[in-house]
Amino acid sequence: MPSVVRTETIGGFDREGDPELRVLSDGSLEIVFEFMPPSFVREAEDEDLGPFEGFDARLAEAIGTEVLWEDREVFLIPAPSHDTIDRLRKFLLAEGKR
């Protein structure tokens, strides 16, 4: 199992708890959210993701690479490219303003 090499908070997505980006020793990335759906989605029930249903597919399209939704709050990007983190930041900032 790969270890965490570096972490950073990606600000601007959810003021109640922005996601953490983890760079792993095998080159993959994990995005760990405090809440999914985010805290600003008020009407979602325990099992309902509301407007964040299909979030993994939108994320994959935005960053141009595969995204695996591993757990409710954890997403894995197994093979990021050189610009994945920048594209990820832009996507999350835009999603947080929805």
HELIX and SHEET records of a PDB file:
HELIX    1   1 GLY A   50  PHE A   52  5                                   3    
HELIX    2   2 PHE A   55  ILE A   63  1                                   9    
HELIX    3   3 THR A   84  GLY A   96  1                                  13    
SHEET    1   A 5 VAL A   4  THR A   9  0                                        
SHEET    2   A 5 GLU A  20  LEU A  24 -1                                        
SHEET    3   A 5 LEU A  29  VAL A  32 -1                                        
SHEET    4   A 5 VAL A  74  ILE A  77 -1                                        
SHEET    5   A 5 LEU A  68  ASP A  71 -1                                        
END                                                                             
